[in-house]
Every structure is written in structure tokens, then in C-alpha cells.
Amino acid sequence: MKKILVDPNRCRGCRLCRKGCTAQAIQIRNHQAVIGRQCIFCQRCITNCPFHALSLWEDSPKSKSEV
């Protein structure tokens, strides 16, 4: 499973991440980026953020021996 994480200590609500989002999956609430379900994980928001507030988190699938 993938997820875009927002660091609340770095996000300034500048909307540059939102401008780069082709899926229109980002809203700004209380001066913080909020990533919606329609995110396609293109990572343009991560590239556009000058404050390095966004990152991609990927949960690795469990191998059969871990189940």
C-alpha cells in the first residue's frame, strides 16, 4: 500500500503541491496539505514542495514466510 505523508512541521500551506497535482487530490485545510483518496501517487506534489514536507510511504507486502 502506498501513501503520501505530510509533515505538519514543514508544510506551510503554500499550495505549490496542489498546483502540481494532476489528479486534483490535494486540499489545503488549516494551512496544511491534505491528500485525498483520488491520489494516483505520481509524486508531483513531492517534487513541487520547496519545504520537503511530503514523502512517499510504501508498505512492503509480507512474504509467505511472515504470514
C-alpha positions, 0 to 999 in steps of 0.5 A: 500500500502506498501513501503520501505523508505530510509533515505538519512541521514543514508544510506551510500551506503554500499550495505549490503541491496542489498546483502540481497535482494532476489528479486534483487530490490535494486540499489545503485545510488549516494551512496544511496539505491534505491528500485525498483518496483520488491520489494516483501517487505520481509524486508531483506534489513531492517534487513541487514542495520547496519545504520537503514536507511530503514523502512517499510511504510504501508498505512492503507486502509480507512474504509467505514466510511472515504470514 
